[in-house]
């Protein structure tokens, strides 16, 4: 999916669906960034699954740490 990232004092950039930077404004420089973004269809893995893999990983690590501490 294309990504548009806008900040007040950081790097403002536009990336395409492959992750390549199409256009950017250097950090701490005042400018207006104008570019065309091609709309795409589809979804991302994170949008489908969400944060559940992270929650499961944290639970497994806590469980492992608790078991390890007991023995």
BELWO-V988392 format. One line per field, one symbol per residue. ss: DSSP state (2 for helix, 1 for strand, 0 for the rest). psi: psi as a letter, one per 40 degrees, with the letter a starting at -180 (. if undefined). burial: 1 if it has 24 or more other C-alpha atoms within 12 Angstrom, else 0. Layout:
# BELWO-V988392
ss->???
psi->???
burial->???
This chain:
# BELWO-V988392
ss->00111000000111100000111110000000000000000000222220022222222222222222220
psi->iihhhhideahhihiaeeehhdiihiifhhihhhihhhiiiaiidddddaeddddddddddddddddddd.
burial->01010000000111000000001110000000000000000000000000000000000000000000000
